[in-house]
Amino acid sequence: MKMIDQGSYPNKYVVDTNIIIYTLAGVKAAVWAMKKLEDDDIEVYYSTIVEAELFSFHELTLEQKSKIRGILDIGEIVDVDSKVALKAAELRALSKKDYNRKLKLPDAIVAATALLLSAVLVTRNVEDFKHLRRHGLHLYNPFEHEEDNSQRFVSELEQN
């Protein structure tokens, strides 16, 4: 089941750190998106940078660590190899040169991972990545989907 119209993109998704954090917090839109990603015909990936960001909080309990690992087990961890590193560097340079935007290294690595896998990046931080749409990055924000559904629901109520 596709969550968005991806055009020629297969059913592949790279999940950003913020989506997992919101899922752990029980935020409805993120929980919904992660449940959709558990579908058998969807390939889910995470960058090792996402794994590092999630486990870097110094006060994580064993239960929280277990929950994080459970979410990461839905997909496959993609290492930051030379191809990812060079693509991330290219994206950072492009962002600064063409858009006068500073793309943080972790964000560049996550975006590079998505581009190299021909996958959609699932993130709430669309603002950080939207300029890269012109360079082939496909984005999905489950929070926009939730807002669209909420607005549609309110419109339908007002019409009745």
N, C-alpha and C positions, 0 to 999 in steps of 0.2 A: 504494500500500500504506500503510494507516494504521498509525502506530506506537501510537496510543492510541485509545480510544473518545472521540471528541470531541463526540458528540451532534450538534448542528446545525452545528458548526464545519466549514468546508471543510478541505481538506488544505493548510493554511497554517501555517507555523512561523516564529517569530522566534527566532534563535539568540543566546544570551548569550555574552559574552566568555569565560567560564570553559570552556565546551564547546570552543571553538576552541583555547584554550591546552592543554587536555587532549588534543585531537586532535593538535596539533603535537608533544606529548610522547609520542604513541603509546599513550595509555591506551585499553585495549580498548573500554570502554563508550562513550567519546566517538567513537572511530574508527567503531564500529558505527553509532552514531546518525547521524554525518555521511554514511556510505555510504547509509543508508536515505533520507536527505534528498536524495540525488542522483537519486532516482526521478523520472521524467518528469512524473508527475501530482501532484507535490508542489511547492508554491510556498514558497520560502525567502527570508527577509528578515533583514537586519541593520540595526540603528540606526547612524547615523554615530558615535554615542558608542562603539559597539563597535569600529568602525574606528579611532577615535582612541585608545582604550585599547590596542588591539593594537599599533599602530605607535608608541606613546609610549615603549617601552623603549629606553633610550639605547644599548644594546650590540647591537642587532639586526644580523645579517649580511645581506648581499644575498640569500643563499640563504633565510634565514628570512623576509625581507620577501617574497620570491617565493612561498614556501609559504603565507604568510598571504594574499597576494593571490589565490592559486589557490583557497583555501578560500572567500574572499569572493566569488569569481566564480561559485560555485555558486548564489548567490542575488542578490538586489537590495538595494542600500543605500538605506535610507529616511532622508531628511533630517529634521533636527529643525526643523520649521516651527512656526508659531504654534499650530496645533491640537495638535501633540505637546507643545509647551511648556506649554500651558494644561492639558492632561490630566495631565501629569506633576506640575504644581503642585497640581492637585486631588487626586491620589493621595498626595502628600506631606502635604498638610493633613489629609486623611481618615485617613491612617496615624497621625498624631500625635494628632488629636482623638479618634478612635473606638477606637484600639488602643494609644495611648501608645507608638508605635513610631516610630523615626526611619528614614525611607526615604531613602537617599542619592539625590542628584539623578541620577547615572548610572543607577541601578536604576529610578528613577521614569520616566526617559525610555524605557528598554527596555520596561518594563511598559506604558507609555502607547502605545508603538508597537504592541505586540502587541494591546492592546485595540482600538485604532483600526482595525487591519487584520482584526479578528476572527480572530486567529491564536493558536496555542498557543505559549507561551514555553518554549523548551528551555533548561534551566539545571540545574546541580547545586545551586545555592543556593536551593533551595525554601524554606528557612527565612525568607529575606528577603522572599519574595513571598506565602507561603501565606495570609496574612490577606486578600489581595486576591482570593482565590477567591470570596469572598462578594460581590464586586463585578464578577464576570464574567471574571476572569482564569483561563485554563486553563493548567496547568503540566505539563511532562513532564520527568522526571529520568531520563536513560538509565542512571544508576548504580543507581537503585532497580530498574529492569528487570533489570539484570545481577545484582543481589543476589537478586531474586526467582527468576531462572532458576537461580542457583547453589544456593539453598536447595531449590528443587524437585528439582534434580539430586541433591543430597545425600540428600534424603528418599527418592527413588526407589532410590538405591544401598542405603540402610539397609533398605528393605523387601525387597530381593532377597537 
